[in-house]
Structures are given as structure tokens and as C-alpha cells.
Amino acid sequence: MMEKLAGLIERLRAWDAAAARNTLDHFERVHGLDHEPAVVRSGTIADVQDALKPRGRPVIEHHWATWCEPCLDELPQIQAIEAAVRGRADVIGVSWERFTDDRGAEAAVEKVAKFMASRGLTFRTIVVDNVPDDLMVELDLPATTIPQTRVYDARGVVIGAFPEPLDLETAAQVRALVGVLN
């Protein structure tokens, strides 16, 4: 596999950087190459709001936790979306882990990071320190439960809200909203 990748990289050097990156991303998705582990950190509502600020490309905001059974069922869909939109949109996970675990921020971040690594999840995640009610009010969430997902356009405007677990159809809608139809 690595020999194939090395050969492909050599051939791609003759192309422009954008075409090469798109082709390499496709090769990695098709051949299942591992990506860098997810960045997981503790944060506040203000950190989540900062991560959601417009930066010239769409953002997918996904709320979840390791103790949430529907979240666990949905995470493969979120990872598939992250792989499909990589380089064209950002996926920001917002973990509610601390809402049921009072062992502290460091322990929660470690638990979430290990969990994500064990499942091959690569999207950035902020483990929120605040209480649930504050989070729901400050972020103006459409639901009081998880999982839930929102899609922002490149200007930071919410263009899709999914207050329930994503299925194949709604996951396709999320990809379509950020302009990725495959």
C-alpha cells in the first residue's frame, strides 16, 4: 500500500498543488489510509462560538457524547461526512461528556480522545465545560438533546439544522448543503 502511495505522490508532483491534494484525498478515502488523530480539547461556550466563526468555508457543528447511545450509532455517518468534506468544510464536534462526568476537564478530554482514536474519528472536538442550559441558550440550539447537527455556510449563516440522529438520507443532505454530493 505504501509503495502505491509513494508512486502516486511522485506522479502528482507534476500537477498543480490543488489537483494533487484532491487526488491524494480521494486515494486516501478509497484505500482507507489513516489520518491524523482528532484534536480534542476542553473549552467553553466562547471557544465553541469561536470555532464556529466564518472562515470562508462551511462548518458542520455536531453535538454528541460517548454516553449517548444514539450518538454512538450516528458517529460513522459523521466520520463519513468529515472524510467527504475534508478540505472544503470544517467539522466541529461539541462533546457533552462533562455534563454527566464530574472527574474534571482533563479526564473528560482524555476519555473522549481515546474513544475517538479507538473508532477512527478524526473531526476536531471541544469538550464543553459549561452547564447544559447555558450551552443551549448561548448557542441557540434547536433541541435540548443529542445528537444534533447544524450546517453553516461560509458566511456563518445556519443553512441546515438536524435535531435528531442523522440517517443515510439526512447525512446526504448535510453533504449536499456544503456542496459535496458524493
Secondary structure, 3 states (H helix, E strand, C coil): CHHHHHHHHHHHCCCCHHHHHHHHHHHHHHHCCCCCCCCEEEECHHHHHHHCCCCCCCEEEEEECCCCHHHHHHHHHHHHHHHHHECCEEEEEEECHHHCCCCCHHHHHHHHHHHHHHCCCCCEEEEECCCHHHHHHHCCCCCCCCCEEEEECCCCCEEEEECCCCCHHHHHHHHHHCCCCC
